[in-house]
Amino acid sequence: MDKILTVDDSPSIRKMIMMALTKEGYDVSEAEGGTKALEIVKERKFDLILLDYNMPEMDGITLLKILRTLPEYTFTPIIIVSTESNKQFKEASKEAGVTGWVKKPFDPEKLLKVIKRVLG
């Protein structure tokens, strides 16, 4: 069973992602921000991480850069799920090592297709 961490400051987004992914058999954990996410990834290894970009304590790109410095997350797929989609944002996230993006608001079925494609 693939383990997925979703990081978003919105409880409703986390709940929607959790419901869609657990229904498909994924083992999903959640964090409300970057600091909590960093605590969780040190306790458990994930196969995929979903990040929001706009979070109060630490934005998604900053968290992505930190995750990429951790040996166990150098090659882990990381997808940013965000309302952001401009060219500057995409270039910055590519430089930080993002695997892909899903634009909010999103259709849970489309999110599942992206996840299945990334996880194989």
N, CA, C and O atoms as CSV, one atom per row, in Angstrom:
chain,resi,resn,atom,element,x,y,z
A,1,MET,N,N,0.845,-1.177,0.000
A,1,MET,CA,C,0.000,0.000,0.000
A,1,MET,C,C,0.893,1.244,0.000
A,1,MET,O,O,1.752,1.399,0.868
A,2,ASP,N,N,0.684,2.126,-0.980
A,2,ASP,CA,C,1.480,3.347,-1.067
A,2,ASP,C,C,1.110,4.318,0.048
A,2,ASP,O,O,-0.060,4.497,0.384
A,3,LYS,N,N,2.142,4.935,0.608
A,3,LYS,CA,C,1.954,5.912,1.690
A,3,LYS,C,C,2.074,7.312,1.108
A,3,LYS,O,O,3.053,7.634,0.435
A,4,ILE,N,N,1.067,8.143,1.375
A,4,ILE,CA,C,1.018,9.500,0.841
A,4,ILE,C,C,0.854,10.488,1.983
A,4,ILE,O,O,0.057,10.271,2.896
A,5,LEU,N,N,1.618,11.579,1.923
A,5,LEU,CA,C,1.480,12.676,2.875
A,5,LEU,C,C,0.888,13.857,2.133
A,5,LEU,O,O,1.393,14.252,1.082
A,6,THR,N,N,-0.181,14.423,2.675
A,6,THR,CA,C,-0.758,15.639,2.112
A,6,THR,C,C,-0.519,16.783,3.089
A,6,THR,O,O,-0.790,16.663,4.284
A,7,VAL,N,N,-0.008,17.895,2.563
A,7,VAL,CA,C,0.343,19.050,3.387
A,7,VAL,C,C,-0.435,20.254,2.869
A,7,VAL,O,O,-0.192,20.734,1.762
A,8,ASP,N,N,-1.372,20.734,3.680
A,8,ASP,CA,C,-2.214,21.869,3.286
A,8,ASP,C,C,-2.771,22.506,4.546
A,8,ASP,O,O,-3.153,21.806,5.484
A,9,ASP,N,N,-2.818,23.834,4.572
A,9,ASP,CA,C,-3.339,24.513,5.755
A,9,ASP,C,C,-4.865,24.515,5.800
A,9,ASP,O,O,-5.451,24.899,6.812
A,10,SER,N,N,-5.511,24.093,4.720
A,10,SER,CA,C,-6.965,24.058,4.672
A,10,SER,C,C,-7.490,22.684,5.116
A,10,SER,O,O,-7.250,21.683,4.441
A,11,PRO,N,N,-8.205,22.637,6.251
A,11,PRO,CA,C,-8.760,21.349,6.696
A,11,PRO,C,C,-9.694,20.722,5.664
A,11,PRO,O,O,-9.716,19.500,5.518
A,12,SER,N,N,-10.464,21.541,4.948
A,12,SER,CA,C,-11.409,20.980,3.976
A,12,SER,C,C,-10.683,20.349,2.788
A,12,SER,O,O,-11.123,19.318,2.278
A,13,ILE,N,N,-9.582,20.950,2.343
A,13,ILE,CA,C,-8.800,20.366,1.245
A,13,ILE,C,C,-8.160,19.057,1.718
A,13,ILE,O,O,-8.193,18.053,1.006
A,14,ARG,N,N,-7.581,19.071,2.914
A,14,ARG,CA,C,-6.976,17.839,3.447
A,14,ARG,C,C,-8.017,16.729,3.546
A,14,ARG,O,O,-7.738,15.577,3.212
A,15,LYS,N,N,-9.211,17.077,4.004
A,15,LYS,CA,C,-10.274,16.079,4.150
A,15,LYS,C,C,-10.693,15.527,2.780
A,15,LYS,O,O,-10.898,14.322,2.630
A,16,MET,N,N,-10.820,16.415,1.782
A,16,MET,CA,C,-11.221,15.973,0.450
A,16,MET,C,C,-10.167,15.030,-0.141
A,16,MET,O,O,-10.506,14.003,-0.727
A,17,ILE,N,N,-8.895,15.385,0.017
A,17,ILE,CA,C,-7.816,14.536,-0.488
A,17,ILE,C,C,-7.796,13.213,0.264
A,17,ILE,O,O,-7.679,12.149,-0.343
A,18,MET,N,N,-7.911,13.283,1.583
A,18,MET,CA,C,-7.911,12.078,2.417
A,18,MET,C,C,-9.034,11.130,1.998
A,18,MET,O,O,-8.801,9.933,1.836
A,19,MET,N,N,-10.236,11.646,1.824
A,19,MET,CA,C,-11.379,10.802,1.455
A,19,MET,C,C,-11.160,10.143,0.098
A,19,MET,O,O,-11.390,8.944,-0.059
A,20,ALA,N,N,-10.714,10.928,-0.884
A,20,ALA,CA,C,-10.522,10.387,-2.235
A,20,ALA,C,C,-9.439,9.313,-2.265
A,20,ALA,O,O,-9.587,8.291,-2.936
A,21,LEU,N,N,-8.349,9.547,-1.535
A,21,LEU,CA,C,-7.221,8.616,-1.601
A,21,LEU,C,C,-7.421,7.365,-0.749
A,21,LEU,O,O,-7.039,6.270,-1.162
A,22,THR,N,N,-8.012,7.514,0.431
A,22,THR,CA,C,-8.240,6.326,1.255
A,22,THR,C,C,-9.272,5.402,0.601
A,22,THR,O,O,-9.201,4.182,0.745
A,23,LYS,N,N,-10.224,5.990,-0.112
A,23,LYS,CA,C,-11.221,5.202,-0.838
A,23,LYS,C,C,-10.546,4.311,-1.892
A,23,LYS,O,O,-11.045,3.235,-2.220
A,24,GLU,N,N,-9.420,4.770,-2.407
A,24,GLU,CA,C,-8.667,4.009,-3.414
A,24,GLU,C,C,-7.621,3.089,-2.792
A,24,GLU,O,O,-6.866,2.431,-3.508
A,25,GLY,N,N,-7.574,3.039,-1.450
A,25,GLY,CA,C,-6.678,2.115,-0.780
A,25,GLY,C,C,-5.319,2.679,-0.391
A,25,GLY,O,O,-4.456,1.934,0.072
A,26,TYR,N,N,-5.111,3.978,-0.568
A,26,TYR,CA,C,-3.839,4.582,-0.172
A,26,TYR,C,C,-3.816,4.819,1.335
A,26,TYR,O,O,-4.851,5.068,1.954
A,27,ASP,N,N,-2.630,4.739,1.907
A,27,ASP,CA,C,-2.402,5.029,3.322
A,27,ASP,C,C,-2.022,6.513,3.380
A,27,ASP,O,O,-0.918,6.888,2.986
A,28,VAL,N,N,-2.929,7.343,3.867
A,28,VAL,CA,C,-2.742,8.795,3.805
A,28,VAL,C,C,-2.545,9.392,5.190
A,28,VAL,O,O,-3.292,9.103,6.125
A,29,SER,N,N,-1.520,10.233,5.297
A,29,SER,CA,C,-1.281,11.028,6.504
A,29,SER,C,C,-1.409,12.486,6.097
A,29,SER,O,O,-1.294,12.828,4.920
A,30,GLU,N,N,-1.647,13.342,7.083
A,30,GLU,CA,C,-1.810,14.750,6.755
A,30,GLU,C,C,-1.058,15.644,7.729
A,30,GLU,O,O,-0.825,15.299,8.887
A,31,ALA,N,N,-0.686,16.816,7.202
A,31,ALA,CA,C,-0.038,17.846,8.007
A,31,ALA,C,C,-0.624,19.178,7.603
A,31,ALA,O,O,-0.902,19.414,6.427
A,32,GLU,N,N,-0.816,20.066,8.599
A,32,GLU,CA,C,-1.429,21.360,8.321
A,32,GLU,C,C,-0.417,22.410,7.898
A,32,GLU,O,O,-0.798,23.538,7.587
A,33,GLY,N,N,0.856,22.065,7.878
A,33,GLY,CA,C,1.873,23.027,7.459
A,33,GLY,C,C,3.237,22.375,7.352
A,33,GLY,O,O,3.411,21.193,7.648
A,34,GLY,N,N,4.201,23.177,6.921
A,34,GLY,CA,C,5.541,22.677,6.666
A,34,GLY,C,C,6.266,22.142,7.881
A,34,GLY,O,O,6.936,21.113,7.797
A,35,THR,N,N,6.144,22.823,9.011
A,35,THR,CA,C,6.839,22.381,10.218
A,35,THR,C,C,6.351,21.002,10.647
A,35,THR,O,O,7.152,20.122,10.961
A,36,LYS,N,N,5.047,20.823,10.658
A,36,LYS,CA,C,4.470,19.523,11.028
A,36,LYS,C,C,4.859,18.457,10.004
A,36,LYS,O,O,5.147,17.317,10.371
A,37,ALA,N,N,4.868,18.823,8.733
A,37,ALA,CA,C,5.251,17.871,7.688
A,37,ALA,C,C,6.675,17.376,7.898
A,37,ALA,O,O,6.953,16.188,7.734
A,38,LEU,N,N,7.578,18.282,8.260
A,38,LEU,CA,C,8.969,17.883,8.493
A,38,LEU,C,C,9.091,16.936,9.684
A,38,LEU,O,O,9.921,16.027,9.671
A,39,GLU,N,N,8.270,17.145,10.709
A,39,GLU,CA,C,8.258,16.213,11.845
A,39,GLU,C,C,7.791,14.832,11.396
A,39,GLU,O,O,8.374,13.815,11.772
A,40,ILE,N,N,6.734,14.808,10.589
A,40,ILE,CA,C,6.138,13.541,10.155
A,40,ILE,C,C,7.079,12.756,9.241
A,40,ILE,O,O,7.199,11.540,9.385
A,41,VAL,N,N,7.752,13.434,8.300
A,41,VAL,CA,C,8.611,12.702,7.359
A,41,VAL,C,C,9.842,12.118,8.036
A,41,VAL,O,O,10.470,11.204,7.501
A,42,LYS,N,N,10.191,12.637,9.205
A,42,LYS,CA,C,11.318,12.068,9.943
A,42,LYS,C,C,10.918,10.788,10.675
A,42,LYS,O,O,11.771,9.973,11.028
A,43,GLU,N,N,9.605,10.619,10.900
A,43,GLU,CA,C,9.093,9.436,11.596
A,43,GLU,C,C,8.698,8.321,10.634
A,43,GLU,O,O,8.692,7.150,11.011
A,44,ARG,N,N,8.371,8.677,9.403
A,44,ARG,CA,C,7.791,7.737,8.456
A,44,ARG,C,C,8.242,8.060,7.034
A,44,ARG,O,O,8.399,9.231,6.689
A,45,LYS,N,N,8.450,7.049,6.215
A,45,LYS,CA,C,8.824,7.248,4.818
A,45,LYS,C,C,7.569,7.209,3.955
A,45,LYS,O,O,6.747,6.302,4.083
A,46,PHE,N,N,7.426,8.201,3.075
A,46,PHE,CA,C,6.268,8.282,2.187
A,46,PHE,C,C,6.685,8.015,0.749
A,46,PHE,O,O,7.818,8.286,0.349
A,47,ASP,N,N,5.737,7.472,-0.023
A,47,ASP,CA,C,5.972,7.183,-1.439
A,47,ASP,C,C,5.643,8.382,-2.321
A,47,ASP,O,O,6.096,8.466,-3.462
A,48,LEU,N,N,4.851,9.310,-1.783
A,48,LEU,CA,C,4.417,10.496,-2.528
A,48,LEU,C,C,4.036,11.574,-1.527
A,48,LEU,O,O,3.483,11.285,-0.467
A,49,ILE,N,N,4.338,12.821,-1.876
A,49,ILE,CA,C,3.948,13.943,-1.033
A,49,ILE,C,C,3.185,14.948,-1.885
A,49,ILE,O,O,3.618,15.312,-2.979
A,50,LEU,N,N,2.040,15.390,-1.367
A,50,LEU,CA,C,1.229,16.430,-2.000
A,50,LEU,C,C,1.365,17.692,-1.159
A,50,LEU,O,O,1.107,17.663,0.045
A,51,LEU,N,N,1.768,18.799,-1.779
A,51,LEU,CA,C,1.996,20.046,-1.050
A,51,LEU,C,C,1.134,21.172,-1.575
A,51,LEU,O,O,0.946,21.310,-2.784
A,52,ASP,N,N,0.615,21.969,-0.673
A,52,ASP,CA,C,0.019,23.244,-1.048
A,52,ASP,C,C,1.165,24.234,-1.206
A,52,ASP,O,O,2.224,24.047,-0.606
A,53,TYR,N,N,0.978,25.274,-1.993
A,53,TYR,CA,C,2.016,26.300,-2.105
A,53,TYR,C,C,1.814,27.380,-1.048
A,53,TYR,O,O,2.746,27.729,-0.324
A,54,ASN,N,N,0.593,27.908,-0.960
A,54,ASN,CA,C,0.302,29.024,-0.057
A,54,ASN,C,C,-0.068,28.518,1.326
A,54,ASN,O,O,-1.210,28.136,1.580
A,55,MET,N,N,0.918,28.523,2.219
A,55,MET,CA,C,0.686,28.141,3.608
A,55,MET,C,C,1.314,29.210,4.489
A,55,MET,O,O,2.321,29.804,4.102
A,56,PRO,N,N,0.746,29.470,5.665
A,56,PRO,CA,C,1.200,30.600,6.481
A,56,PRO,C,C,2.626,30.519,7.019
A,56,PRO,O,O,3.345,31.517,6.969
A,57,GLU,N,N,3.052,29.392,7.520
A,57,GLU,CA,C,4.357,29.352,8.188
A,57,GLU,C,C,5.519,29.067,7.242
A,57,GLU,O,O,6.643,29.508,7.484
A,58,MET,N,N,5.253,28.337,6.178
A,58,MET,CA,C,6.290,27.957,5.231
A,58,MET,C,C,5.613,27.627,3.905
A,58,MET,O,O,4.731,26.770,3.860
A,59,ASP,N,N,6.016,28.299,2.824
A,59,ASP,CA,C,5.355,28.002,1.544
A,59,ASP,C,C,5.826,26.650,1.009
A,59,ASP,O,O,6.829,26.096,1.460
A,60,GLY,N,N,5.082,26.143,0.045
A,60,GLY,CA,C,5.344,24.816,-0.491
A,60,GLY,C,C,6.699,24.662,-1.154
A,60,GLY,O,O,7.311,23.598,-1.065
A,61,ILE,N,N,7.183,25.711,-1.821
A,61,ILE,CA,C,8.482,25.610,-2.486
A,61,ILE,C,C,9.604,25.525,-1.449
A,61,ILE,O,O,10.565,24.777,-1.634
A,62,THR,N,N,9.486,26.283,-0.369
A,62,THR,CA,C,10.486,26.197,0.698
A,62,THR,C,C,10.505,24.786,1.282
A,62,THR,O,O,11.573,24.204,1.477
A,63,LEU,N,N,9.334,24.244,1.556
A,63,LEU,CA,C,9.243,22.880,2.078
A,63,LEU,C,C,9.811,21.881,1.066
A,63,LEU,O,O,10.536,20.962,1.447
A,64,LEU,N,N,9.494,22.052,-0.189
A,64,LEU,CA,C,10.008,21.183,-1.249
A,64,LEU,C,C,11.537,21.193,-1.267
A,64,LEU,O,O,12.163,20.137,-1.366
A,65,LYS,N,N,12.131,22.365,-1.174
A,65,LYS,CA,C,13.601,22.472,-1.164
A,65,LYS,C,C,14.200,21.729,0.035
A,65,LYS,O,O,15.214,21.044,-0.098
A,66,ILE,N,N,13.570,21.866,1.195
A,66,ILE,CA,C,14.062,21.171,2.392
A,66,ILE,C,C,13.929,19.658,2.218
A,66,ILE,O,O,14.856,18.910,2.530
A,67,LEU,N,N,12.778,19.210,1.720
A,67,LEU,CA,C,12.567,17.774,1.515
A,67,LEU,C,C,13.605,17.197,0.562
A,67,LEU,O,O,14.089,16.087,0.783
A,68,ARG,N,N,13.951,17.915,-0.475
A,68,ARG,CA,C,14.921,17.422,-1.462
A,68,ARG,C,C,16.336,17.303,-0.883
A,68,ARG,O,O,17.182,16.621,-1.462
A,69,THR,N,N,16.598,17.954,0.244
A,69,THR,CA,C,17.916,17.805,0.882
A,69,THR,C,C,18.001,16.556,1.750
A,69,THR,O,O,19.093,16.136,2.134
A,70,LEU,N,N,16.849,15.963,2.058
A,70,LEU,CA,C,16.814,14.744,2.877
A,70,LEU,C,C,17.059,13.532,1.968
A,70,LEU,O,O,16.328,13.347,0.995
A,71,PRO,N,N,18.063,12.709,2.261
A,71,PRO,CA,C,18.399,11.588,1.375
A,71,PRO,C,C,17.211,10.690,1.014
A,71,PRO,O,O,17.107,10.231,-0.124
A,72,GLU,N,N,16.327,10.441,1.964
A,72,GLU,CA,C,15.194,9.555,1.687
A,72,GLU,C,C,14.110,10.203,0.824
A,72,GLU,O,O,13.177,9.521,0.400
A,73,TYR,N,N,14.217,11.513,0.555
A,73,TYR,CA,C,13.219,12.208,-0.270
A,73,TYR,C,C,13.809,12.861,-1.515
A,73,TYR,O,O,13.149,13.662,-2.176
A,74,THR,N,N,15.059,12.514,-1.832
A,74,THR,CA,C,15.705,13.083,-3.015
A,74,THR,C,C,14.930,12.755,-4.284
A,74,THR,O,O,14.781,13.607,-5.160
A,75,PHE,N,N,14.436,11.523,-4.387
A,75,PHE,CA,C,13.750,11.089,-5.599
A,75,PHE,C,C,12.270,10.763,-5.398
A,75,PHE,O,O,11.623,10.253,-6.313
A,76,THR,N,N,11.734,11.048,-4.229
A,76,THR,CA,C,10.314,10.810,-3.956
A,76,THR,C,C,9.472,11.765,-4.786
A,76,THR,O,O,9.776,12.957,-4.837
A,77,PRO,N,N,8.420,11.275,-5.440
A,77,PRO,CA,C,7.552,12.189,-6.181
A,77,PRO,C,C,6.883,13.199,-5.233
A,77,PRO,O,O,6.333,12.831,-4.194
A,78,ILE,N,N,6.946,14.466,-5.619
A,78,ILE,CA,C,6.314,15.538,-4.847
A,78,ILE,C,C,5.499,16.370,-5.822
A,78,ILE,O,O,6.025,16.906,-6.798
A,79,ILE,N,N,4.208,16.470,-5.543
A,79,ILE,CA,C,3.280,17.217,-6.399
A,79,ILE,C,C,2.747,18.409,-5.623
A,79,ILE,O,O,2.313,18.274,-4.479
A,80,ILE,N,N,2.784,19.573,-6.251
A,80,ILE,CA,C,2.203,20.763,-5.632
A,80,ILE,C,C,0.749,20.871,-6.085
A,80,ILE,O,O,0.452,20.845,-7.279
A,81,VAL,N,N,-0.145,20.992,-5.112
A,81,VAL,CA,C,-1.576,21.165,-5.355
A,81,VAL,C,C,-1.891,22.594,-4.919
A,81,VAL,O,O,-1.905,22.889,-3.724
A,82,SER,N,N,-2.146,23.490,-5.891
A,82,SER,CA,C,-2.232,24.906,-5.560
A,82,SER,C,C,-3.085,25.686,-6.550
A,82,SER,O,O,-3.351,25.235,-7.665
A,83,THR,N,N,-3.502,26.857,-6.117
A,83,THR,CA,C,-4.191,27.790,-7.017
A,83,THR,C,C,-3.183,28.509,-7.908
A,83,THR,O,O,-3.550,29.072,-8.940
A,84,GLU,N,N,-1.920,28.489,-7.512
A,84,GLU,CA,C,-0.862,29.152,-8.285
A,84,GLU,C,C,-0.587,28.385,-9.568
A,84,GLU,O,O,-0.544,27.155,-9.565
A,85,SER,N,N,-0.400,29.111,-10.665
A,85,SER,CA,C,-0.073,28.426,-11.917
A,85,SER,C,C,0.700,29.320,-12.875
A,85,SER,O,O,0.875,28.967,-14.042
A,86,ASN,N,N,1.169,30.479,-12.396
A,86,ASN,CA,C,1.882,31.368,-13.309
A,86,ASN,C,C,3.274,30.823,-13.639
A,86,ASN,O,O,3.781,29.918,-12.975
A,87,LYS,N,N,3.867,31.393,-14.671
A,87,LYS,CA,C,5.155,30.919,-15.181
A,87,LYS,C,C,6.262,31.007,-14.119
A,87,LYS,O,O,7.062,30.082,-13.981
A,88,GLN,N,N,6.309,32.098,-13.383
A,88,GLN,CA,C,7.346,32.287,-12.356
A,88,GLN,C,C,7.245,31.199,-11.279
A,88,GLN,O,O,8.257,30.636,-10.861
A,89,PHE,N,N,6.024,30.912,-10.838
A,89,PHE,CA,C,5.802,29.865,-9.836
A,89,PHE,C,C,6.263,28.512,-10.366
A,89,PHE,O,O,6.952,27.768,-9.668
A,90,LYS,N,N,5.882,28.196,-11.602
A,90,LYS,CA,C,6.250,26.897,-12.171
A,90,LYS,C,C,7.761,26.769,-12.330
A,90,LYS,O,O,8.321,25.704,-12.066
A,91,GLU,N,N,8.423,27.830,-12.754
A,91,GLU,CA,C,9.880,27.781,-12.896
A,91,GLU,C,C,10.554,27.590,-11.540
A,91,GLU,O,O,11.489,26.798,-11.415
A,92,ALA,N,N,10.079,28.315,-10.524
A,92,ALA,CA,C,10.664,28.192,-9.177
A,92,ALA,C,C,10.461,26.787,-8.626
A,92,ALA,O,O,11.362,26.223,-8.005
A,93,SER,N,N,9.279,26.223,-8.851
A,93,SER,CA,C,9.027,24.880,-8.324
A,93,SER,C,C,9.813,23.817,-9.107
A,93,SER,O,O,10.228,22.812,-8.529
A,94,LYS,N,N,10.017,24.025,-10.396
A,94,LYS,CA,C,10.857,23.099,-11.173
A,94,LYS,C,C,12.282,23.115,-10.641
A,94,LYS,O,O,12.893,22.064,-10.450
A,95,GLU,N,N,12.808,24.314,-10.402
A,95,GLU,CA,C,14.170,24.443,-9.867
A,95,GLU,C,C,14.300,23.764,-8.501
A,95,GLU,O,O,15.358,23.235,-8.161
A,96,ALA,N,N,13.221,23.786,-7.728
A,96,ALA,CA,C,13.236,23.175,-6.392
A,96,ALA,C,C,13.091,21.657,-6.440
A,96,ALA,O,O,13.351,20.976,-5.448
A,97,GLY,N,N,12.673,21.120,-7.601
A,97,GLY,CA,C,12.586,19.672,-7.749
A,97,GLY,C,C,11.195,19.080,-7.736
A,97,GLY,O,O,11.028,17.905,-7.406
A,98,VAL,N,N,10.183,19.874,-8.091
A,98,VAL,CA,C,8.813,19.353,-8.110
A,98,VAL,C,C,8.663,18.279,-9.189
A,98,VAL,O,O,9.321,18.334,-10.228
A,99,THR,N,N,7.806,17.322,-8.935
A,99,THR,CA,C,7.498,16.282,-9.914
A,99,THR,C,C,6.384,16.743,-10.843
A,99,THR,O,O,6.393,16.424,-12.032
A,100,GLY,N,N,5.411,17.503,-10.300
A,100,GLY,CA,C,4.298,17.983,-11.102
A,100,GLY,C,C,3.383,18.868,-10.290
A,100,GLY,O,O,3.636,19.141,-9.117
A,101,TRP,N,N,2.306,19.317,-10.932
A,101,TRP,CA,C,1.348,20.222,-10.304
A,101,TRP,C,C,-0.066,19.743,-10.573
A,101,TRP,O,O,-0.350,19.108,-11.589
A,102,VAL,N,N,-0.942,20.064,-9.636
A,102,VAL,CA,C,-2.384,19.908,-9.822
A,102,VAL,C,C,-2.981,21.233,-9.382
A,102,VAL,O,O,-2.736,21.699,-8.270
A,103,LYS,N,N,-3.771,21.837,-10.270
A,103,LYS,CA,C,-4.336,23.156,-9.984
A,103,LYS,C,C,-5.632,23.028,-9.192
A,103,LYS,O,O,-6.502,22.218,-9.515
A,104,LYS,N,N,-5.741,23.852,-8.139
A,104,LYS,CA,C,-6.986,23.961,-7.362
A,104,LYS,C,C,-7.881,24.969,-8.058
A,104,LYS,O,O,-7.377,25.912,-8.668
A,105,PRO,N,N,-9.177,24.799,-7.985
A,105,PRO,CA,C,-9.883,23.629,-7.448
A,105,PRO,C,C,-9.657,22.436,-8.367
A,105,PRO,O,O,-9.524,22.597,-9.580
A,106,PHE,N,N,-9.615,21.264,-7.800
A,106,PHE,CA,C,-9.325,20.069,-8.585
A,106,PHE,C,C,-10.457,19.069,-8.476
A,106,PHE,O,O,-11.216,19.053,-7.507
A,107,ASP,N,N,-10.546,18.245,-9.491
A,107,ASP,CA,C,-11.481,17.130,-9.510
A,107,ASP,C,C,-10.753,15.941,-8.867
A,107,ASP,O,O,-9.681,15.557,-9.335
A,108,PRO,N,N,-11.315,15.356,-7.807
A,108,PRO,CA,C,-10.642,14.229,-7.151
A,108,PRO,C,C,-10.246,13.105,-8.115
A,108,PRO,O,O,-9.208,12.470,-7.929
A,109,GLU,N,N,-11.064,12.857,-9.139
A,109,GLU,CA,C,-10.738,11.803,-10.107
A,109,GLU,C,C,-9.477,12.156,-10.900
A,109,GLU,O,O,-8.651,11.286,-11.175
A,110,LYS,N,N,-9.331,13.420,-11.262
A,110,LYS,CA,C,-8.127,13.843,-11.989
A,110,LYS,C,C,-6.899,13.744,-11.085
A,110,LYS,O,O,-5.826,13.343,-11.534
A,111,LEU,N,N,-7.057,14.108,-9.820
A,111,LEU,CA,C,-5.957,13.982,-8.868
A,111,LEU,C,C,-5.534,12.517,-8.765
A,111,LEU,O,O,-4.340,12.216,-8.765
A,112,LEU,N,N,-6.496,11.614,-8.677
A,112,LEU,CA,C,-6.190,10.180,-8.596
A,112,LEU,C,C,-5.448,9.696,-9.839
A,112,LEU,O,O,-4.529,8.884,-9.732
A,113,LYS,N,N,-5.838,10.185,-11.014
A,113,LYS,CA,C,-5.148,9.793,-12.252
A,113,LYS,C,C,-3.688,10.227,-12.216
A,113,LYS,O,O,-2.799,9.468,-12.601
A,114,VAL,N,N,-3.447,11.443,-11.755
A,114,VAL,CA,C,-2.072,11.948,-11.656
A,114,VAL,C,C,-1.280,11.102,-10.677
A,114,VAL,O,O,-0.144,10.724,-10.965
A,115,ILE,N,N,-1.858,10.801,-9.533
A,115,ILE,CA,C,-1.173,10.007,-8.504
A,115,ILE,C,C,-0.854,8.604,-9.039
A,115,ILE,O,O,0.258,8.109,-8.859
A,116,LYS,N,N,-1.809,7.980,-9.682
A,116,LYS,CA,C,-1.582,6.627,-10.218
A,116,LYS,C,C,-0.487,6.646,-11.291
A,116,LYS,O,O,0.314,5.716,-11.380
A,117,ARG,N,N,-0.457,7.702,-12.099
A,117,ARG,CA,C,0.570,7.811,-13.128
A,117,ARG,C,C,1.956,7.985,-12.489
A,117,ARG,O,O,2.930,7.377,-12.932
A,118,VAL,N,N,2.033,8.813,-11.454
A,118,VAL,CA,C,3.318,9.088,-10.807
A,118,VAL,C,C,3.823,7.867,-10.027
A,118,VAL,O,O,5.015,7.562,-10.048
A,119,LEU,N,N,2.923,7.183,-9.351
A,119,LEU,CA,C,3.322,6.018,-8.548
A,119,LEU,C,C,3.492,4.743,-9.364
A,119,LEU,O,O,4.074,3.761,-8.902
A,120,GLY,N,N,2.973,4.778,-10.583
A,120,GLY,CA,C,3.125,3.589,-11.460
A,120,GLY,C,C,2.088,2.626,-11.247
A,120,GLY,O,O,2.073,1.581,-11.898
